[in-house]
Each structure stands twice: as C-alpha cells, then as structure tokens.
C-alpha cells in the first residue's frame, strides 16, 4: 500500500480541465440504455490515448479496461455507468443535451468522466502496481434487467477481489461523502395489473362491470400491505404510480390498467409483498365479477455494502474531505444494479456530495433540471484513486 492521496496539485497539467470537458461532452451527447454506441466509442478512444490498458467490449455498448501491474497481486474493479434517461432537458447550459428527449439526469456523465480521470492517473503508475485494476464502464444501469448482470455473465468479475462504485448525489452538499454500512439501496420490483370487466353506458352502471371502481378498490387496499401486513421494522414501499382507464365521460371502460413498484430489503419481505398484492387483486376482482392479468417483474437485488470494505473506504473518504464531512447515510428505496457485482465479490457503493443551493443546484435526480456541482468530480476521482492505493500493494 502507499500513502499517496493524489491531491490536485499532483495531477498532470490540464487533467482537471479535461475532467470537466469530458463530462460536458458526455452530457451534450446522451444515449439511452443499451444504445450507448457513441459513448462507448468515446470512452474507448480516450482510454486508448492513455496507453498501457488492455481494452475489451464484453457487450456491444460497454467497455472494460484492465491495468495489469508489473507484479502479481489482488484485483480491484472500479465501476461507472454511462447511460442517460428519456427526459427532455430544461437546463440552458451551452452543453445541454443535443438530443431532444434524452438527458443525463442522474450523473452518469460525471461517473464516466471521473473513472476516465482515475484511469489516467493510475495508468501512469502501472510499473509500481502489484495486481490489477479493472475499470468497468457499464451500459444500461437505468433499464432492467440492467447492464451489470450482463457483464457479470460475460465474466467481467472473474478473479476480482473487491468492487467499488460511486454515485454523484445532488441531495448531499458538495464536499461531503455519504457512506452506508450494509443495506444501501432496495430491490425495485415492478408490477402491471390489467383489470377486465364489462363496459357500458355510464347512465346504466348496473349493466356493466366497472373496472374503474374495481381498480380504485385495489389501489386503496394495496396501502394495507405496508401499514397492516408488514412488520413495521421492515423496510417496504408499495406505490401505484399509473392508473389508466377510459376515453369518454359517458362510457364505463371494459379495461383498466394499474402499474406500480414494490421496493424492499430481504427476500422474505419481497416475496410476501408480491403474494399479498396478488391476493388483494384476486379477491377484489372476484368479488365484483371482473377478471385480471397480473405481471410482476423482479428488479435488481438490493445493494448491501460489505462492512470491512466500507470501513476502508470510510477511512479513505475521511482523508480526502475530513471526517466531519463523511456522512453515514440511511438505506434508501431507490434501486441500483451495482448489486449484481456484489452478488459475486465484496463491494461498496458510496455517494459523492454534489448539491449546491448557492449555485441553484437543488433539483433531484431524474428531474429535467438536474445537474451537479462539477467540483464534486475531483472528489470522486481522488476517492477512486485512494481506494486503489489502500486496497492494492504498490512499490514505493
């Protein structure tokens, strides 16, 4: 191990400016999940320019770069996601999305830029490295089944000892780093319920099977899954987020569609929530003479950080920003497919504070005005590098 912390003054001339330029280029040219062809090409070209890296494309729109040291040792994987979201950007930056309806609204442009800069810094020290650093530029984090599980299936984690990832977080002030021990992000499952009744004239409801009335009862009773059927100490969210039915004020529709999400930690809670949801749908539709279709899609596994690795990363974070700026964050009910890597090896995922109300940077992730304080990029780069310093052996 080495005591280097990679302060900005130790960086090659121009790298800090290049880091911001990379982010802005990626923000200007967003691509949706499983469509990141130009992004992957940009990452490949940039990495090729560093030299000393073995590049591969485990899937058509992902990039993996392997930095192999002069001596054998452990293997550390560092991961960044690259995909954007189907959102029409409302920011008026010069580098705002040039693709209407597609936007980097979750910071993945920053994640990619940070890992590129970390690769640049660590590549320059290859002759002192014992072991290997595997830089994973992942596609399709935003769209289940996600890119991570594809990369695991392609063997990207073979031989890896640890995996580490970062997420820029607008809910944390810039200059802070959020650390979570154990549970961090939930498993995000989705459901679609199609209610089939018997349509008719709104003036003669007794001659119809009203799918809106049936759907409304399902929505109301679904609230009991959390409040009455689940241990209050268990973490569970059940939200109906879409209710679609009808096209006219005087017609009772014969079909209604409900969609929503179930967020949980733990297999038992996850399984029981699905069973309870199905039981509610079965009972209410049967009581009113309706039929139904039930589609339930399991999302990512929950993100559960390895305690020993998290302790090391907390120490690294404290060295970079000061222990008072290292925040212990509670588990959240968002989802993140970083969990696929953690199913294979010990892994830790941390948040890099990137919000700044003084600059108007207050909007949440997935908002059309989302952005982050670009000074957070440097923190992310330095933490990637410091993780490699502390976990791997280096010649002095």
C-alpha positions in Angstrom: 0.0 0.0 0.0 1.0 3.6 -0.5 0.3 6.8 1.4 -0.4 8.9 -1.7 -3.7 10.8 -1.8 -3.4 12.3 -5.3 -4.1 15.9 -4.4 -5.0 18.1 -7.4 -1.5 19.7 -7.4 -0.1 16.3 -8.1 -2.2 15.8 -11.2 -0.8 16.1 -14.7 -1.2 19.6 -16.1 -4.6 20.1 -17.7 -6.3 16.9 -16.3 -8.7 18.9 -14.0 -9.9 20.9 -17.0 -10.1 17.7 -19.1 -12.2 16.1 -16.5 -14.9 18.8 -16.8 -14.6 18.8 -20.6 -15.2 15.0 -20.7 -18.3 15.4 -18.5 -19.7 18.2 -20.7 -19.1 16.3 -23.9 -20.9 13.3 -22.5 -23.7 15.5 -21.2 -24.1 17.0 -24.6 -24.3 13.6 -26.3 -26.5 11.4 -24.1 -27.6 7.9 -25.1 -30.3 5.6 -23.7 -29.8 2.3 -22.0 -28.4 -0.4 -24.4 -27.9 2.3 -27.1 -24.6 3.7 -25.8 -22.6 3.1 -29.0 -21.1 6.6 -29.4 -20.5 6.8 -25.6 -18.6 3.5 -25.6 -16.6 4.7 -28.7 -15.7 7.9 -26.9 -14.6 6.0 -23.8 -12.6 3.6 -25.9 -10.8 6.3 -27.8 -10.0 8.2 -24.6 -8.6 5.1 -22.8 -6.6 4.2 -25.9 -4.9 7.5 -25.7 -3.6 6.8 -22.2 -1.7 3.6 -23.3 -0.9 0.7 -21.0 -4.5 -0.6 -20.9 -6.0 -3.8 -22.3 -9.4 -2.9 -23.6 -12.4 -5.2 -24.3 -16.1 -4.9 -25.1 -18.0 -7.6 -23.2 -21.2 -6.3 -24.7 -21.7 -4.0 -27.7 -22.0 -0.8 -25.6 -19.8 -1.5 -22.6 -16.0 -1.0 -22.1 -13.7 -2.8 -19.7 -10.1 -1.6 -19.3 -7.5 -3.8 -17.5 -4.5 -2.2 -15.9 -2.1 -5.0 -15.0 0.8 -4.3 -12.7 4.4 -5.4 -13.0 3.9 -7.8 -10.2 1.1 -10.2 -9.2 -1.4 -9.2 -6.5 -5.1 -8.6 -5.8 -7.7 -7.4 -8.4 -9.8 -4.3 -7.7 -12.7 -3.4 -10.0 -13.9 0.2 -10.3 -17.2 0.8 -12.0 -19.0 3.7 -13.7 -22.3 3.7 -15.5 -22.8 5.5 -18.8 -26.5 5.6 -19.9 -28.9 8.5 -19.9 -32.7 8.8 -19.4 -35.7 9.5 -21.6 -36.2 13.0 -20.2 -36.5 16.4 -22.1 -33.8 18.6 -20.5 -34.9 22.0 -19.3 -31.4 23.3 -18.4 -30.0 26.1 -20.6 -26.3 25.2 -20.4 -24.1 25.5 -23.5 -23.5 21.8 -23.1 -27.2 20.9 -22.5 -28.4 17.7 -24.3 -28.3 17.9 -28.0 -30.7 15.1 -28.3 -34.3 16.1 -27.5 -36.0 13.8 -25.1 -32.7 12.2 -23.9 -30.8 13.6 -20.9 -28.1 12.7 -18.4 -30.4 13.4 -15.4 -28.7 11.0 -12.9 -25.0 12.0 -13.1 -23.8 9.1 -15.2 -21.9 11.6 -17.4 -20.0 12.6 -14.3 -19.4 9.0 -13.2 -17.9 8.2 -16.6 -15.6 11.3 -16.6 -14.4 10.5 -13.0 -13.5 6.9 -13.9 -11.7 8.1 -17.1 -9.6 10.5 -15.0 -8.9 7.8 -12.4 -7.7 5.5 -15.1 -5.4 8.2 -16.4 -3.8 8.8 -13.0 -3.5 5.1 -12.1 -2.1 4.1 -15.6 0.8 6.4 -15.0 1.8 4.3 -12.0 1.5 0.9 -13.6 5.1 -0.1 -13.1 4.6 0.2 -9.3 1.3 -1.8 -9.2 1.0 -5.2 -7.7 -2.0 -6.9 -9.2 -4.7 -5.5 -11.4 -7.2 -2.6 -11.6 -10.3 -3.4 -13.8 -12.1 -0.2 -15.0 -15.7 -1.1 -15.8 -17.6 1.4 -18.0 -21.1 -0.1 -17.8 -24.1 0.3 -20.1 -27.8 0.3 -19.1 -28.0 0.9 -15.4 -31.3 2.6 -15.7 -33.3 -0.1 -17.5 -33.8 -3.6 -16.0 -32.5 -6.2 -16.3 -29.6 -3.8 -16.4 -26.1 -3.9 -17.8 -24.3 -5.2 -14.7 -25.9 -8.6 -14.8 -24.8 -8.9 -18.4 -21.3 -8.0 -17.6 -21.2 -10.5 -14.7 -22.4 -13.1 -17.1 -19.7 -12.2 -19.5 -17.0 -12.9 -16.9 -16.0 -9.3 -16.0 -15.9 -10.1 -12.3 -13.9 -13.3 -12.7 -10.9 -13.2 -10.3 -11.9 -9.9 -8.8 -11.3 -9.4 -5.1 -13.3 -6.2 -4.5 -15.6 -3.9 -6.4 -16.1 -0.2 -5.7 -18.5 2.3 -7.2 -19.5 5.9 -6.7 -22.7 8.0 -7.4 -22.9 11.7 -7.6 -25.7 12.8 -5.2 -27.5 16.1 -5.5 -29.2 15.5 -2.1 -25.8 15.7 -0.4 -23.9 19.0 -0.3 -20.7 19.2 -2.4 -17.7 18.4 -0.3 -19.4 15.6 1.6 -19.2 11.8 1.0 -22.0 9.5 2.0 -21.1 6.1 3.4 -23.6 3.3 4.2 -22.8 0.1 6.1 -24.9 -2.9 5.0 -28.2 -2.0 3.3 -28.0 0.9 1.0 -30.5 0.6 -2.0 -33.6 -1.5 -2.3 -34.7 -4.1 -4.8 -37.0 -2.3 -7.2 -39.7 -4.7 -8.5 -42.4 -3.5 -10.9 -46.0 -4.7 -11.5 -48.7 -4.3 -14.1 -52.3 -5.3 -13.3 -54.9 -5.4 -16.2 -58.5 -5.4 -14.9 -61.0 -6.8 -17.3 -64.7 -6.1 -16.8 -67.8 -5.4 -18.9 -68.1 -1.9 -20.5 -71.3 0.0 -21.0 -73.2 3.3 -20.8 -72.3 5.4 -17.7 -76.0 6.0 -17.1 -76.6 2.3 -16.7 -73.8 1.1 -14.4 -75.8 -1.9 -13.2 -75.4 -3.4 -16.6 -71.6 -3.2 -16.5 -68.6 -4.4 -14.5 -66.9 -1.1 -13.7 -63.2 -1.6 -14.0 -62.5 1.9 -12.6 -64.4 1.1 -9.4 -62.6 -2.2 -9.1 -59.3 -0.5 -9.7 -59.9 2.1 -7.1 -60.6 -0.5 -4.5 -57.4 -2.3 -5.4 -55.4 1.0 -5.1 -57.0 1.6 -1.7 -56.4 -1.9 -0.4 -52.8 -2.1 -1.6 -52.0 0.5 1.0 -52.6 -2.2 3.7 -49.7 -4.2 2.5 -47.2 -1.9 4.2 -49.4 -0.5 7.0 -51.1 -3.7 8.2 -49.5 -6.8 6.7 -45.8 -6.0 7.2 -43.7 -5.7 10.3 -43.2 -2.0 10.9 -39.5 -2.6 11.4 -39.1 -4.0 7.9 -38.4 -1.6 5.0 -41.1 -1.8 2.3 -42.7 0.6 -0.2 -45.6 -0.3 -2.4 -46.7 2.5 -4.8 -49.3 2.5 -7.5 -47.9 5.1 -10.0 -50.2 4.7 -13.0 -54.0 4.2 -13.4 -55.2 4.2 -17.0 -58.8 3.7 -18.0 -61.5 5.1 -20.2 -61.7 7.7 -23.0 -65.1 9.3 -22.6 -67.2 10.9 -19.9 -70.2 8.7 -20.6 -68.6 5.3 -21.1 -67.7 2.8 -18.4 -64.5 1.2 -19.8 -64.1 -2.5 -20.0 -60.4 -2.4 -19.2 -58.3 -0.6 -16.6 -54.5 -0.8 -16.1 -52.6 -0.3 -12.9 -48.8 -0.1 -12.7 -46.5 0.5 -9.8 -43.4 -0.6 -7.9 -42.5 -2.6 -4.8 -39.3 -1.7 -3.0 -37.8 -3.8 -0.3 -34.8 -5.3 1.5 -34.8 -9.0 2.3 -36.1 -12.0 0.3 -39.0 -12.8 2.8 -40.4 -9.3 2.7 -40.0 -9.2 -1.0 -41.8 -12.5 -1.6 -44.6 -11.8 0.9 -45.3 -8.3 -0.6 -45.8 -9.9 -4.0 -48.1 -12.6 -2.6 -50.2 -10.1 -0.7 -50.6 -7.9 -3.8 -51.8 -10.8 -5.8 -54.2 -11.9 -3.1 -55.7 -8.4 -3.0 -56.2 -8.4 -6.7 -57.7 -11.8 -6.8 -60.2 -11.1 -4.0 -61.4 -7.7 -5.2 -61.8 -8.8 -8.9 -63.7 -11.9 -7.9 -66.0 -10.0 -5.6 -67.1 -7.8 -8.4 -67.2 -10.2 -11.3 -64.1 -8.9 -13.0 -61.1 -10.8 -14.4 -57.4 -9.8 -14.3 -53.9 -10.3 -15.7 -51.0 -9.9 -13.2 -47.4 -9.3 -14.4 -44.8 -8.9 -11.7 -41.1 -8.3 -12.7 -38.3 -8.7 -10.3 -35.8 -5.9 -10.5 -32.3 -5.6 -9.2 -31.1 -7.2 -6.0 -30.7 -4.8 -3.1 -27.3 -3.0 -2.7 -25.7 -4.3 0.5 -22.3 -2.9 1.2 -19.6 -5.1 2.6 -18.7 -3.9 6.1 -14.9 -4.5 6.0 -14.5 -2.8 2.7 -16.8 0.0 3.7 -14.7 0.7 6.7 -11.6 1.1 4.5 -13.5 3.4 2.1 -14.7 5.5 5.1 -11.1 5.9 6.2 -10.1 6.9 2.6 -13.0 9.4 2.4 -12.0 10.9 5.8 -8.5 11.5 4.5 -9.8 13.3 1.4 -12.6 15.5 2.8 -12.2 15.4 6.6 -14.0 13.0 8.9 -16.7 15.6 9.7 -17.7 15.7 6.0 -18.1 11.9 5.9 -21.8 11.3 6.4 -23.4 7.9 7.5 -26.4 7.7 5.2 -29.5 5.6 5.9 -30.8 3.0 3.5 -32.8 4.4 0.6 -35.6 2.9 -1.5 -34.1 3.7 -4.9 -32.6 0.8 -7.0 -29.1 0.3 -8.4 -27.8 -2.6 -10.4 -24.4 -2.3 -8.8 -25.8 -5.1 -6.6 -25.1 -7.6 -9.4 -21.4 -7.2 -8.8 -21.9 -7.6 -5.0 -23.5 -10.9 -5.6 -20.1 -12.1 -6.8 -17.5 -10.3 -4.6 -17.4 -7.9 -1.7 -18.4 -4.5 -2.8 -19.1 -1.0 -1.6 -21.1 1.8 -3.2 -20.8 5.4 -1.9 -22.4 8.8 -2.6 -20.3 11.8 -3.6 -22.0 15.1 -2.5 -22.7 17.2 -5.5 -25.6 19.6 -4.5 -25.0 23.3 -4.1 -28.0 25.6 -3.3 -25.8 28.7 -3.7 -25.5 27.8 -7.4 -29.1 26.7 -7.8 -28.1 23.1 -7.8 -31.1 21.8 -5.9 -33.1 19.6 -8.3 -33.4 15.8 -7.6 -32.1 13.0 -9.8 -34.3 12.3 -12.8 -35.6 15.9 -12.9 -35.4 17.8 -16.2 -33.3 20.5 -14.4 -31.0 18.1 -12.6 -27.3 18.9 -12.6 -24.4 18.8 -10.1 -21.6 20.9 -8.9 -18.7 20.0 -11.1 -16.2 20.4 -8.3 -17.5 17.1 -7.0 -15.9 15.4 -9.9 -12.5 15.9 -8.4 -13.6 14.3 -5.1 -14.9 11.3 -7.0 -11.6 10.9 -8.9 -9.5 11.2 -5.8 -11.6 8.6 -3.9 -11.3 6.1 -6.8 -7.5 6.6 -6.7 -7.3 6.4 -2.9 -9.3 3.2 -2.9 -6.7 1.6 -5.2 -3.9 3.0 -3.1 -5.3 1.4 0.1 -6.5 -1.9 -1.2 -3.7 -2.9 -3.5 0.1 -3.1 -3.0 2.4 -0.6 -4.7 6.2 -0.2 -4.9 7.3 2.9 -3.1 
